[in-house]
Amino acid sequence: MNKKILIIEADEKDRLGMTRTLATIGYNNVVVACTGQEGLKIIRSKKPDIVIIALALPDLKGFDVCKEIKCMEGIHSKVILITGKLNIIEPHWKRNSHADAFITKTASYESLTQAITKLI
């Protein structure tokens, strides 16, 4: 599939797992970033169709990265926020982030592939 996907995730194991999972379902145009700032630079230059953002990043909060993306002129990326503990997210944070989907990290990343399928 020709969709551009950006993964912003600090954990190398999770970045690799998501990239491999996406490749198995035909998404080979995947770029990764380790920090929020790096991800924002890539978004401005590559204009990905989908951005997957971990809530816990070393420099910025995933919520803040999402908000910034949604305010960028000319950027229409769908945003998926991903966390290991979805039940700890306050409902008002979800609403205020303007993310298109929230998912919990799993070993199979099945919820990630389902969210992407719904958004494309």
Biopython code that builds the backbone (N, CA, C, O; Angstrom):
import numpy as np
from Bio.PDB.StructureBuilder import StructureBuilder

atoms = [
    (1, "MET", "N", (0.844, -1.180, 0.000)),
    (1, "MET", "CA", (0.000, 0.000, 0.000)),
    (1, "MET", "C", (0.886, 1.238, 0.000)),
    (1, "MET", "O", (1.989, 1.222, 0.545)),
    (2, "ASN", "N", (0.413, 2.273, -0.593)),
    (2, "ASN", "CA", (1.235, 3.442, -0.822)),
    (2, "ASN", "C", (1.083, 4.538, 0.234)),
    (2, "ASN", "O", (1.623, 5.629, 0.054)),
    (3, "LYS", "N", (0.382, 4.285, 1.301)),
    (3, "LYS", "CA", (0.186, 5.282, 2.347)),
    (3, "LYS", "C", (1.479, 5.487, 3.129)),
    (3, "LYS", "O", (2.208, 4.538, 3.417)),
    (4, "LYS", "N", (1.748, 6.756, 3.467)),
    (4, "LYS", "CA", (2.931, 7.083, 4.270)),
    (4, "LYS", "C", (2.532, 7.045, 5.741)),
    (4, "LYS", "O", (1.544, 7.659, 6.145)),
    (5, "ILE", "N", (3.305, 6.321, 6.530)),
    (5, "ILE", "CA", (3.035, 6.196, 7.962)),
    (5, "ILE", "C", (4.288, 6.600, 8.735)),
    (5, "ILE", "O", (5.403, 6.199, 8.404)),
    (6, "LEU", "N", (4.072, 7.399, 9.768)),
    (6, "LEU", "CA", (5.153, 7.794, 10.674)),
    (6, "LEU", "C", (4.868, 7.210, 12.046)),
    (6, "LEU", "O", (3.762, 7.347, 12.568)),
    (7, "ILE", "N", (5.855, 6.566, 12.624)),
    (7, "ILE", "CA", (5.762, 6.050, 13.994)),
    (7, "ILE", "C", (6.672, 6.906, 14.869)),
    (7, "ILE", "O", (7.872, 7.007, 14.616)),
    (8, "ILE", "N", (6.095, 7.519, 15.898)),
    (8, "ILE", "CA", (6.891, 8.286, 16.864)),
    (8, "ILE", "C", (6.850, 7.503, 18.175)),
    (8, "ILE", "O", (5.853, 7.523, 18.897)),
    (9, "GLU", "N", (7.930, 6.828, 18.459)),
    (9, "GLU", "CA", (8.004, 5.912, 19.603)),
    (9, "GLU", "C", (9.440, 5.853, 20.101)),
    (9, "GLU", "O", (10.362, 5.627, 19.316)),
    (10, "ALA", "N", (9.633, 6.052, 21.384)),
    (10, "ALA", "CA", (10.977, 6.038, 21.967)),
    (10, "ALA", "C", (11.537, 4.622, 22.129)),
    (10, "ALA", "O", (12.747, 4.417, 22.032)),
    (11, "ASP", "N", (10.671, 3.666, 22.369)),
    (11, "ASP", "CA", (11.112, 2.295, 22.631)),
    (11, "ASP", "C", (11.449, 1.576, 21.319)),
    (11, "ASP", "O", (10.588, 1.397, 20.458)),
    (12, "GLU", "N", (12.706, 1.172, 21.186)),
    (12, "GLU", "CA", (13.168, 0.544, 19.949)),
    (12, "GLU", "C", (12.412, -0.748, 19.636)),
    (12, "GLU", "O", (12.083, -1.014, 18.480)),
    (13, "LYS", "N", (12.142, -1.536, 20.654)),
    (13, "LYS", "CA", (11.423, -2.800, 20.458)),
    (13, "LYS", "C", (10.025, -2.537, 19.896)),
    (13, "LYS", "O", (9.583, -3.234, 18.983)),
    (14, "ASP", "N", (9.336, -1.545, 20.433)),
    (14, "ASP", "CA", (7.999, -1.218, 19.934)),
    (14, "ASP", "C", (8.048, -0.646, 18.520)),
    (14, "ASP", "O", (7.200, -0.974, 17.690)),
    (15, "ARG", "N", (9.037, 0.212, 18.238)),
    (15, "ARG", "CA", (9.182, 0.760, 16.878)),
    (15, "ARG", "C", (9.357, -0.368, 15.873)),
    (15, "ARG", "O", (8.697, -0.399, 14.834)),
    (16, "LEU", "N", (10.247, -1.287, 16.190)),
    (16, "LEU", "CA", (10.524, -2.413, 15.307)),
    (16, "LEU", "C", (9.293, -3.306, 15.162)),
    (16, "LEU", "O", (8.961, -3.727, 14.054)),
    (17, "GLY", "N", (8.622, -3.594, 16.264)),
    (17, "GLY", "CA", (7.420, -4.439, 16.228)),
    (17, "GLY", "C", (6.319, -3.832, 15.374)),
    (17, "GLY", "O", (5.688, -4.532, 14.581)),
    (18, "MET", "N", (6.085, -2.532, 15.529)),
    (18, "MET", "CA", (5.052, -1.871, 14.729)),
    (18, "MET", "C", (5.444, -1.840, 13.256)),
    (18, "MET", "O", (4.607, -2.080, 12.386)),
    (19, "THR", "N", (6.704, -1.547, 12.974)),
    (19, "THR", "CA", (7.170, -1.489, 11.588)),
    (19, "THR", "C", (7.019, -2.845, 10.914)),
    (19, "THR", "O", (6.555, -2.924, 9.776)),
    (20, "ARG", "N", (7.401, -3.896, 11.596)),
    (20, "ARG", "CA", (7.281, -5.253, 11.041)),
    (20, "ARG", "C", (5.815, -5.632, 10.832)),
    (20, "ARG", "O", (5.454, -6.202, 9.803)),
    (21, "THR", "N", (4.983, -5.314, 11.808)),
    (21, "THR", "CA", (3.552, -5.618, 11.694)),
    (21, "THR", "C", (2.942, -4.900, 10.501)),
    (21, "THR", "O", (2.181, -5.494, 9.737)),
    (22, "LEU", "N", (3.270, -3.633, 10.339)),
    (22, "LEU", "CA", (2.737, -2.872, 9.208)),
    (22, "LEU", "C", (3.229, -3.440, 7.877)),
    (22, "LEU", "O", (2.473, -3.488, 6.906)),
    (23, "ALA", "N", (4.486, -3.869, 7.827)),
    (23, "ALA", "CA", (5.031, -4.457, 6.597)),
    (23, "ALA", "C", (4.297, -5.738, 6.220)),
    (23, "ALA", "O", (4.080, -6.001, 5.037)),
    (24, "THR", "N", (3.912, -6.536, 7.213)),
    (24, "THR", "CA", (3.221, -7.799, 6.921)),
    (24, "THR", "C", (1.850, -7.578, 6.308)),
    (24, "THR", "O", (1.320, -8.467, 5.642)),
    (25, "ILE", "N", (1.263, -6.394, 6.525)),
    (25, "ILE", "CA", (-0.051, -6.124, 5.919)),
    (25, "ILE", "C", (0.057, -5.152, 4.739)),
    (25, "ILE", "O", (-0.941, -4.596, 4.281)),
    (26, "GLY", "N", (1.288, -4.960, 4.258)),
    (26, "GLY", "CA", (1.470, -4.221, 3.030)),
    (26, "GLY", "C", (1.869, -2.765, 3.145)),
    (26, "GLY", "O", (1.955, -2.072, 2.131)),
    (27, "TYR", "N", (2.115, -2.284, 4.349)),
    (27, "TYR", "CA", (2.542, -0.891, 4.526)),
    (27, "TYR", "C", (4.065, -0.852, 4.634)),
    (27, "TYR", "O", (4.630, -1.121, 5.694)),
    (28, "ASN", "N", (4.711, -0.519, 3.539)),
    (28, "ASN", "CA", (6.174, -0.500, 3.506)),
    (28, "ASN", "C", (6.755, 0.902, 3.519)),
    (28, "ASN", "O", (7.968, 1.067, 3.648)),
    (29, "ASN", "N", (5.915, 1.903, 3.389)),
    (29, "ASN", "CA", (6.360, 3.291, 3.387)),
    (29, "ASN", "C", (6.235, 3.836, 4.814)),
    (29, "ASN", "O", (5.412, 4.709, 5.089)),
    (30, "VAL", "N", (7.068, 3.303, 5.712)),
    (30, "VAL", "CA", (7.016, 3.639, 7.135)),
    (30, "VAL", "C", (8.310, 4.325, 7.547)),
    (30, "VAL", "O", (9.405, 3.839, 7.263)),
    (31, "VAL", "N", (8.168, 5.457, 8.216)),
    (31, "VAL", "CA", (9.300, 6.211, 8.741)),
    (31, "VAL", "C", (9.155, 6.220, 10.259)),
    (31, "VAL", "O", (8.039, 6.223, 10.778)),
    (32, "VAL", "N", (10.281, 6.223, 10.972)),
    (32, "VAL", "CA", (10.220, 6.225, 12.433)),
    (32, "VAL", "C", (10.974, 7.420, 13.009)),
    (32, "VAL", "O", (11.923, 7.931, 12.415)),
    (33, "ALA", "N", (10.521, 7.845, 14.181)),
    (33, "ALA", "CA", (11.181, 8.903, 14.946)),
    (33, "ALA", "C", (11.221, 8.452, 16.401)),
    (33, "ALA", "O", (10.317, 7.761, 16.870)),
    (34, "CYS", "N", (12.278, 8.849, 17.111)),
    (34, "CYS", "CA", (12.453, 8.459, 18.514)),
    (34, "CYS", "C", (11.940, 9.518, 19.490)),
    (34, "CYS", "O", (11.707, 9.223, 20.662)),
    (35, "THR", "N", (11.766, 10.744, 19.010)),
    (35, "THR", "CA", (11.326, 11.841, 19.883)),
    (35, "THR", "C", (10.198, 12.617, 19.219)),
    (35, "THR", "O", (9.988, 12.518, 18.010)),
    (36, "GLY", "N", (9.488, 13.376, 20.009)),
    (36, "GLY", "CA", (8.421, 14.212, 19.483)),
    (36, "GLY", "C", (8.938, 15.267, 18.526)),
    (36, "GLY", "O", (8.343, 15.492, 17.473)),
    (37, "GLN", "N", (10.039, 15.917, 18.878)),
    (37, "GLN", "CA", (10.601, 16.958, 18.013)),
    (37, "GLN", "C", (11.036, 16.383, 16.665)),
    (37, "GLN", "O", (10.783, 16.983, 15.620)),
    (38, "GLU", "N", (11.679, 15.243, 16.692)),
    (38, "GLU", "CA", (12.100, 14.593, 15.450)),
    (38, "GLU", "C", (10.871, 14.256, 14.596)),
    (38, "GLU", "O", (10.867, 14.450, 13.381)),
    (39, "GLY", "N", (9.840, 13.751, 15.258)),
    (39, "GLY", "CA", (8.607, 13.415, 14.553)),
    (39, "GLY", "C", (7.957, 14.629, 13.909)),
    (39, "GLY", "O", (7.491, 14.549, 12.772)),
    (40, "LEU", "N", (7.919, 15.750, 14.618)),
    (40, "LEU", "CA", (7.318, 16.970, 14.072)),
    (40, "LEU", "C", (8.074, 17.455, 12.839)),
    (40, "LEU", "O", (7.458, 17.936, 11.889)),
    (41, "LYS", "N", (9.394, 17.337, 12.842)),
    (41, "LYS", "CA", (10.190, 17.715, 11.658)),
    (41, "LYS", "C", (9.839, 16.828, 10.462)),
    (41, "LYS", "O", (9.683, 17.307, 9.339)),
    (42, "ILE", "N", (9.719, 15.539, 10.726)),
    (42, "ILE", "CA", (9.387, 14.599, 9.655)),
    (42, "ILE", "C", (7.992, 14.888, 9.107)),
    (42, "ILE", "O", (7.781, 14.834, 7.896)),
    (43, "ILE", "N", (7.051, 15.190, 9.975)),
    (43, "ILE", "CA", (5.684, 15.490, 9.536)),
    (43, "ILE", "C", (5.674, 16.675, 8.576)),
    (43, "ILE", "O", (5.000, 16.645, 7.547)),
    (44, "ARG", "N", (6.421, 17.710, 8.918)),
    (44, "ARG", "CA", (6.460, 18.900, 8.058)),
    (44, "ARG", "C", (7.048, 18.590, 6.679)),
    (44, "ARG", "O", (6.608, 19.154, 5.676)),
    (45, "SER", "N", (8.032, 17.705, 6.626)),
    (45, "SER", "CA", (8.692, 17.428, 5.349)),
    (45, "SER", "C", (8.028, 16.301, 4.552)),
    (45, "SER", "O", (7.944, 16.383, 3.327)),
    (46, "LYS", "N", (7.561, 15.260, 5.225)),
    (46, "LYS", "CA", (7.030, 14.083, 4.532)),
    (46, "LYS", "C", (5.509, 14.076, 4.400)),
    (46, "LYS", "O", (4.969, 13.403, 3.522)),
    (47, "LYS", "N", (4.806, 14.824, 5.270)),
    (47, "LYS", "CA", (3.340, 14.870, 5.269)),
    (47, "LYS", "C", (2.722, 13.460, 5.228)),
    (47, "LYS", "O", (2.060, 13.093, 4.257)),
    (48, "PRO", "N", (2.946, 12.681, 6.292)),
    (48, "PRO", "CA", (2.431, 11.305, 6.300)),
    (48, "PRO", "C", (0.906, 11.262, 6.351)),
    (48, "PRO", "O", (0.258, 12.200, 6.816)),
    (49, "ASP", "N", (0.352, 10.164, 5.867)),
    (49, "ASP", "CA", (-1.095, 9.960, 5.907)),
    (49, "ASP", "C", (-1.551, 9.612, 7.320)),
    (49, "ASP", "O", (-2.618, 10.036, 7.766)),
    (50, "ILE", "N", (-0.726, 8.837, 8.012)),
    (50, "ILE", "CA", (-1.045, 8.407, 9.377)),
    (50, "ILE", "C", (0.179, 8.595, 10.253)),
    (50, "ILE", "O", (1.303, 8.299, 9.847)),
    (51, "VAL", "N", (-0.056, 9.098, 11.473)),
    (51, "VAL", "CA", (1.013, 9.247, 12.463)),
    (51, "VAL", "C", (0.605, 8.452, 13.701)),
    (51, "VAL", "O", (-0.479, 8.644, 14.251)),
    (52, "ILE", "N", (1.477, 7.573, 14.120)),
    (52, "ILE", "CA", (1.270, 6.773, 15.330)),
    (52, "ILE", "C", (2.196, 7.358, 16.383)),
    (52, "ILE", "O", (3.411, 7.404, 16.192)),
    (53, "ILE", "N", (1.621, 7.807, 17.501)),
    (53, "ILE", "CA", (2.411, 8.495, 18.525)),
    (53, "ILE", "C", (2.258, 7.796, 19.874)),
    (53, "ILE", "O", (1.145, 7.584, 20.355)),
    (54, "ALA", "N", (3.383, 7.444, 20.470)),
    (54, "ALA", "CA", (3.367, 6.927, 21.841)),
    (54, "ALA", "C", (3.094, 8.089, 22.790)),
    (54, "ALA", "O", (3.579, 9.199, 22.574)),
    (55, "LEU", "N", (2.328, 7.835, 23.823)),
    (55, "LEU", "CA", (2.058, 8.899, 24.793)),
    (55, "LEU", "C", (3.306, 9.289, 25.557)),
    (55, "LEU", "O", (3.503, 10.461, 25.878)),
    (56, "ALA", "N", (4.154, 8.309, 25.851)),
    (56, "ALA", "CA", (5.375, 8.575, 26.613)),
    (56, "ALA", "C", (6.550, 8.726, 25.658)),
    (56, "ALA", "O", (7.006, 7.758, 25.050)),
    (57, "LEU", "N", (7.026, 9.952, 25.538)),
    (57, "LEU", "CA", (8.199, 10.258, 24.721)),
    (57, "LEU", "C", (9.225, 10.956, 25.601)),
    (57, "LEU", "O", (8.855, 11.538, 26.621)),
    (58, "PRO", "N", (10.505, 10.915, 25.235)),
    (58, "PRO", "CA", (11.523, 11.500, 26.110)),
    (58, "PRO", "C", (11.496, 13.026, 26.183)),
    (58, "PRO", "O", (11.974, 13.605, 27.158)),
    (59, "ASP", "N", (10.942, 13.682, 25.160)),
    (59, "ASP", "CA", (11.016, 15.147, 25.145)),
    (59, "ASP", "C", (9.664, 15.846, 25.227)),
    (59, "ASP", "O", (9.566, 16.926, 25.810)),
    (60, "LEU", "N", (8.644, 15.262, 24.668)),
    (60, "LEU", "CA", (7.306, 15.860, 24.652)),
    (60, "LEU", "C", (6.276, 14.801, 25.029)),
    (60, "LEU", "O", (6.547, 13.603, 24.949)),
    (61, "LYS", "N", (5.104, 15.248, 25.435)),
    (61, "LYS", "CA", (4.008, 14.312, 25.670)),
    (61, "LYS", "C", (3.346, 14.015, 24.328)),
    (61, "LYS", "O", (3.211, 14.898, 23.481)),
    (62, "GLY", "N", (2.941, 12.776, 24.149)),
    (62, "GLY", "CA", (2.262, 12.393, 22.915)),
    (62, "GLY", "C", (1.043, 13.255, 22.638)),
    (62, "GLY", "O", (0.764, 13.589, 21.486)),
    (63, "PHE", "N", (0.304, 13.623, 23.705)),
    (63, "PHE", "CA", (-0.867, 14.490, 23.546)),
    (63, "PHE", "C", (-0.467, 15.826, 22.915)),
    (63, "PHE", "O", (-1.160, 16.335, 22.034)),
    (64, "ASP", "N", (0.651, 16.386, 23.370)),
    (64, "ASP", "CA", (1.096, 17.685, 22.854)),
    (64, "ASP", "C", (1.542, 17.586, 21.394)),
    (64, "ASP", "O", (1.296, 18.498, 20.605)),
    (65, "VAL", "N", (2.193, 16.488, 21.041)),
    (65, "VAL", "CA", (2.587, 16.284, 19.647)),
    (65, "VAL", "C", (1.339, 16.206, 18.775)),
    (65, "VAL", "O", (1.291, 16.801, 17.699)),
    (66, "CYS", "N", (0.332, 15.472, 19.240)),
    (66, "CYS", "CA", (-0.916, 15.337, 18.497)),
    (66, "CYS", "C", (-1.571, 16.701, 18.289)),
    (66, "CYS", "O", (-1.976, 17.032, 17.175)),
    (67, "LYS", "N", (-1.674, 17.487, 19.348)),
    (67, "LYS", "CA", (-2.285, 18.817, 19.238)),
    (67, "LYS", "C", (-1.546, 19.677, 18.220)),
    (67, "LYS", "O", (-2.168, 20.377, 17.421)),
    (68, "GLU", "N", (-0.225, 19.621, 18.254)),
    (68, "GLU", "CA", (0.564, 20.424, 17.324)),
    (68, "GLU", "C", (0.323, 19.989, 15.880)),
    (68, "GLU", "O", (0.211, 20.831, 14.990)),
    (69, "ILE", "N", (0.245, 18.693, 15.648)),
    (69, "ILE", "CA", (-0.022, 18.184, 14.301)),
    (69, "ILE", "C", (-1.359, 18.705, 13.794)),
    (69, "ILE", "O", (-1.469, 19.167, 12.659)),
    (70, "LYS", "N", (-2.367, 18.624, 14.647)),
    (70, "LYS", "CA", (-3.717, 19.037, 14.251)),
    (70, "LYS", "C", (-3.805, 20.537, 13.960)),
    (70, "LYS", "O", (-4.736, 20.978, 13.286)),
    (71, "CYS", "N", (-2.857, 21.318, 14.455)),
    (71, "CYS", "CA", (-2.836, 22.762, 14.201)),
    (71, "CYS", "C", (-1.970, 23.148, 13.002)),
    (71, "CYS", "O", (-1.975, 24.306, 12.584)),
    (72, "MET", "N", (-1.231, 22.193, 12.447)),
    (72, "MET", "CA", (-0.325, 22.496, 11.336)),
    (72, "MET", "C", (-1.113, 22.765, 10.061)),
    (72, "MET", "O", (-1.975, 21.980, 9.666)),
    (73, "GLU", "N", (-0.808, 23.866, 9.441)),
    (73, "GLU", "CA", (-1.457, 24.218, 8.182)),
    (73, "GLU", "C", (-0.959, 23.301, 7.067)),
    (73, "GLU", "O", (0.243, 23.074, 6.930)),
    (74, "GLY", "N", (-1.881, 22.783, 6.284)),
    (74, "GLY", "CA", (-1.521, 21.926, 5.162)),
    (74, "GLY", "C", (-1.248, 20.481, 5.521)),
    (74, "GLY", "O", (-0.918, 19.684, 4.644)),
    (75, "ILE", "N", (-1.377, 20.123, 6.785)),
    (75, "ILE", "CA", (-1.157, 18.744, 7.230)),
    (75, "ILE", "C", (-2.509, 18.134, 7.575)),
    (75, "ILE", "O", (-3.263, 18.686, 8.377)),
    (76, "HIS", "N", (-2.810, 16.995, 6.964)),
    (76, "HIS", "CA", (-4.099, 16.343, 7.174)),
    (76, "HIS", "C", (-3.926, 14.906, 7.663)),
    (76, "HIS", "O", (-4.757, 14.041, 7.388)),
    (77, "SER", "N", (-2.853, 14.669, 8.377)),
    (77, "SER", "CA", (-2.550, 13.329, 8.876)),
    (77, "SER", "C", (-3.589, 12.875, 9.892)),
    (77, "SER", "O", (-4.057, 13.660, 10.716)),
    (78, "LYS", "N", (-3.939, 11.606, 9.820)),
    (78, "LYS", "CA", (-4.742, 10.962, 10.859)),
    (78, "LYS", "C", (-3.773, 10.569, 11.964)),
    (78, "LYS", "O", (-2.669, 10.100, 11.688)),
    (79, "VAL", "N", (-4.185, 10.760, 13.218)),
    (79, "VAL", "CA", (-3.296, 10.503, 14.349)),
    (79, "VAL", "C", (-3.860, 9.397, 15.231)),
    (79, "VAL", "O", (-5.027, 9.414, 15.623)),
    (80, "ILE", "N", (-2.993, 8.440, 15.525)),
    (80, "ILE", "CA", (-3.315, 7.356, 16.456)),
    (80, "ILE", "C", (-2.395, 7.511, 17.655)),
    (80, "ILE", "O", (-1.173, 7.482, 17.510)),
    (81, "LEU", "N", (-2.971, 7.676, 18.835)),
    (81, "LEU", "CA", (-2.185, 7.701, 20.070)),
    (81, "LEU", "C", (-2.157, 6.296, 20.631)),
    (81, "LEU", "O", (-3.181, 5.616, 20.688)),
    (82, "ILE", "N", (-0.976, 5.868, 21.044)),
    (82, "ILE", "CA", (-0.806, 4.491, 21.527)),
    (82, "ILE", "C", (-0.141, 4.505, 22.902)),
    (82, "ILE", "O", (0.797, 5.263, 23.152)),
    (83, "THR", "N", (-0.649, 3.653, 23.782)),
    (83, "THR", "CA", (-0.125, 3.583, 25.143)),
    (83, "THR", "C", (-0.219, 2.162, 25.674)),
    (83, "THR", "O", (-0.979, 1.339, 25.165)),
    (84, "GLY", "N", (0.551, 1.899, 26.685)),
    (84, "GLY", "CA", (0.485, 0.605, 27.345)),
    (84, "GLY", "C", (-0.660, 0.525, 28.343)),
    (84, "GLY", "O", (-1.036, -0.566, 28.771)),
    (85, "LYS", "N", (-1.218, 1.681, 28.721)),
    (85, "LYS", "CA", (-2.241, 1.717, 29.778)),
    (85, "LYS", "C", (-3.359, 2.685, 29.405)),
    (85, "LYS", "O", (-3.429, 3.795, 29.934)),
    (86, "LEU", "N", (-4.221, 2.267, 28.505)),
    (86, "LEU", "CA", (-5.296, 3.127, 28.019)),
    (86, "LEU", "C", (-6.267, 3.525, 29.129)),
    (86, "LEU", "O", (-6.856, 4.605, 29.078)),
    (87, "ASN", "N", (-6.435, 2.670, 30.120)),
    (87, "ASN", "CA", (-7.405, 2.956, 31.183)),
    (87, "ASN", "C", (-6.988, 4.103, 32.101)),
    (87, "ASN", "O", (-7.803, 4.572, 32.895)),
    (88, "ILE", "N", (-5.742, 4.565, 32.014)),
    (88, "ILE", "CA", (-5.312, 5.667, 32.874)),
    (88, "ILE", "C", (-5.501, 7.038, 32.220)),
    (88, "ILE", "O", (-5.259, 8.068, 32.848)),
    (89, "ILE", "N", (-5.931, 7.044, 30.965)),
    (89, "ILE", "CA", (-6.092, 8.307, 30.247)),
    (89, "ILE", "C", (-7.404, 8.962, 30.648)),
    (89, "ILE", "O", (-8.469, 8.350, 30.569)),
    (90, "GLU", "N", (-7.312, 10.197, 31.073)),
    (90, "GLU", "CA", (-8.496, 10.962, 31.444)),
    (90, "GLU", "C", (-9.331, 11.269, 30.204)),
    (90, "GLU", "O", (-8.776, 11.627, 29.166)),
    (91, "PRO", "N", (-10.648, 11.136, 30.293)),
    (91, "PRO", "CA", (-11.505, 11.405, 29.128)),
    (91, "PRO", "C", (-11.311, 12.800, 28.528)),
    (91, "PRO", "O", (-11.361, 12.956, 27.308)),
    (92, "HIS", "N", (-11.091, 13.817, 29.370)),
    (92, "HIS", "CA", (-10.925, 15.161, 28.808)),
    (92, "HIS", "C", (-9.614, 15.281, 28.030)),
    (92, "HIS", "O", (-9.531, 16.095, 27.110)),
    (93, "TRP", "N", (-8.589, 14.495, 28.371)),
    (93, "TRP", "CA", (-7.349, 14.498, 27.595)),
    (93, "TRP", "C", (-7.618, 13.938, 26.201)),
    (93, "TRP", "O", (-7.117, 14.454, 25.202)),
    (94, "LYS", "N", (-8.417, 12.876, 26.153)),
    (94, "LYS", "CA", (-8.762, 12.280, 24.862)),
    (94, "LYS", "C", (-9.453, 13.308, 23.972)),
    (94, "LYS", "O", (-9.075, 13.490, 22.815)),
    (95, "ARG", "N", (-10.451, 13.967, 24.510)),
    (95, "ARG", "CA", (-11.208, 14.957, 23.722)),
    (95, "ARG", "C", (-10.316, 16.107, 23.278)),
    (95, "ARG", "O", (-10.369, 16.517, 22.118)),
    (96, "ASN", "N", (-9.509, 16.626, 24.170)),
    (96, "ASN", "CA", (-8.707, 17.804, 23.876)),
    (96, "ASN", "C", (-7.517, 17.538, 22.964)),
    (96, "ASN", "O", (-6.960, 18.478, 22.398)),
    (97, "SER", "N", (-7.124, 16.305, 22.812)),
    (97, "SER", "CA", (-5.968, 15.989, 21.959)),
    (97, "SER", "C", (-6.341, 15.976, 20.478)),
    (97, "SER", "O", (-5.489, 16.194, 19.617)),
    (98, "HIS", "N", (-7.603, 15.721, 20.187)),
    (98, "HIS", "CA", (-8.110, 15.625, 18.811)),
    (98, "HIS", "C", (-7.522, 14.452, 18.037)),
    (98, "HIS", "O", (-7.477, 14.478, 16.807)),
    (99, "ALA", "N", (-7.073, 13.428, 18.750)),
    (99, "ALA", "CA", (-6.567, 12.226, 18.080)),
    (99, "ALA", "C", (-7.722, 11.523, 17.370)),
    (99, "ALA", "O", (-8.873, 11.607, 17.796)),
    (100, "ASP", "N", (-7.398, 10.837, 16.294)),
    (100, "ASP", "CA", (-8.412, 10.112, 15.536)),
    (100, "ASP", "C", (-8.673, 8.733, 16.131)),
    (100, "ASP", "O", (-9.730, 8.148, 15.895)),
    (101, "ALA", "N", (-7.719, 8.209, 16.902)),
    (101, "ALA", "CA", (-7.894, 6.907, 17.550)),
    (101, "ALA", "C", (-6.937, 6.797, 18.730)),
    (101, "ALA", "O", (-5.851, 7.377, 18.733)),
    (102, "PHE", "N", (-7.372, 6.034, 19.736)),
    (102, "PHE", "CA", (-6.552, 5.681, 20.897)),
    (102, "PHE", "C", (-6.509, 4.171, 20.956)),
    (102, "PHE", "O", (-7.543, 3.508, 20.865)),
    (103, "ILE", "N", (-5.311, 3.624, 21.109)),
    (103, "ILE", "CA", (-5.203, 2.177, 21.228)),
    (103, "ILE", "C", (-4.197, 1.804, 22.308)),
    (103, "ILE", "O", (-3.355, 2.608, 22.711)),
    (104, "THR", "N", (-4.310, 0.572, 22.758)),
    (104, "THR", "CA", (-3.393, 0.028, 23.743)),
    (104, "THR", "C", (-2.369, -0.841, 23.022)),
    (104, "THR", "O", (-2.715, -1.591, 22.108)),
    (105, "LYS", "N", (-1.108, -0.738, 23.434)),
    (105, "LYS", "CA", (-0.059, -1.575, 22.851)),
    (105, "LYS", "C", (-0.312, -3.024, 23.237)),
    (105, "LYS", "O", (-0.601, -3.339, 24.391)),
    (106, "THR", "N", (-0.200, -3.888, 22.254)),
    (106, "THR", "CA", (-0.261, -5.327, 22.499)),
    (106, "THR", "C", (0.889, -5.972, 21.731)),
    (106, "THR", "O", (1.450, -5.369, 20.816)),
    (107, "ALA", "N", (1.225, -7.161, 22.099)),
    (107, "ALA", "CA", (2.341, -7.853, 21.442)),
    (107, "ALA", "C", (2.072, -8.092, 19.960)),
    (107, "ALA", "O", (3.006, -8.089, 19.157)),
    (108, "SER", "N", (0.818, -8.299, 19.588)),
    (108, "SER", "CA", (0.492, -8.580, 18.180)),
    (108, "SER", "C", (0.189, -7.319, 17.381)),
    (108, "SER", "O", (0.156, -7.361, 16.151)),
    (109, "TYR", "N", (-0.028, -6.215, 18.052)),
    (109, "TYR", "CA", (-0.381, -4.944, 17.409)),
    (109, "TYR", "C", (-1.655, -5.046, 16.575)),
    (109, "TYR", "O", (-1.845, -4.293, 15.620)),
    (110, "GLU", "N", (-2.528, -5.989, 16.947)),
    (110, "GLU", "CA", (-3.782, -6.170, 16.214)),
    (110, "GLU", "C", (-4.652, -4.912, 16.273)),
    (110, "GLU", "O", (-5.275, -4.542, 15.278)),
    (111, "SER", "N", (-4.693, -4.259, 17.431)),
    (111, "SER", "CA", (-5.509, -3.046, 17.547)),
    (111, "SER", "C", (-4.952, -1.927, 16.660)),
    (111, "SER", "O", (-5.711, -1.083, 16.183)),
    (112, "LEU", "N", (-3.644, -1.914, 16.438)),
    (112, "LEU", "CA", (-3.032, -0.926, 15.560)),
    (112, "LEU", "C", (-3.471, -1.141, 14.110)),
    (112, "LEU", "O", (-3.862, -0.192, 13.431)),
    (113, "THR", "N", (-3.408, -2.363, 13.650)),
    (113, "THR", "CA", (-3.818, -2.624, 12.271)),
    (113, "THR", "C", (-5.307, -2.358, 12.077)),
    (113, "THR", "O", (-5.719, -1.897, 11.012)),
    (114, "GLN", "N", (-6.108, -2.639, 13.082)),
    (114, "GLN", "CA", (-7.551, -2.341, 12.993)),
    (114, "GLN", "C", (-7.801, -0.845, 12.924)),
    (114, "GLN", "O", (-8.638, -0.388, 12.146)),
    (115, "ALA", "N", (-7.082, -0.080, 13.732)),
    (115, "ALA", "CA", (-7.258, 1.380, 13.741)),
    (115, "ALA", "C", (-6.849, 1.973, 12.395)),
    (115, "ALA", "O", (-7.540, 2.848, 11.874)),
    (116, "ILE", "N", (-5.750, 1.514, 11.831)),
    (116, "ILE", "CA", (-5.306, 2.016, 10.534)),
    (116, "ILE", "C", (-6.327, 1.704, 9.459)),
    (116, "ILE", "O", (-6.643, 2.558, 8.630)),
    (117, "THR", "N", (-6.847, 0.478, 9.469)),
    (117, "THR", "CA", (-7.852, 0.090, 8.481)),
    (117, "THR", "C", (-9.088, 0.990, 8.564)),
    (117, "THR", "O", (-9.656, 1.357, 7.535)),
    (118, "LYS", "N", (-9.503, 1.343, 9.767)),
    (118, "LYS", "CA", (-10.665, 2.213, 9.940)),
    (118, "LYS", "C", (-10.391, 3.637, 9.444)),
    (118, "LYS", "O", (-11.285, 4.290, 8.907)),
    (119, "LEU", "N", (-9.176, 4.109, 9.620)),
    (119, "LEU", "CA", (-8.858, 5.503, 9.282)),
    (119, "LEU", "C", (-8.548, 5.728, 7.812)),
    (119, "LEU", "O", (-8.651, 6.852, 7.321)),
    (120, "ILE", "N", (-8.174, 4.681, 7.112)),
    (120, "ILE", "CA", (-7.811, 4.850, 5.690)),
    (120, "ILE", "C", (-9.020, 4.661, 4.797)),
    (120, "ILE", "O", (-8.907, 4.765, 3.576)),
]
sb = StructureBuilder()
sb.init_structure("model")
sb.init_model(0)
sb.init_chain("A")
sb.init_seg("    ")
for serial, (resi, resn, name, xyz) in enumerate(atoms, 1):
    if name == "N":
        sb.init_residue(resn, " ", resi, " ")
    sb.init_atom(name, np.array(xyz, "f"), 0.0, 1.0, " ", f" {name:<3s}", serial, name[0])
structure = sb.get_structure()
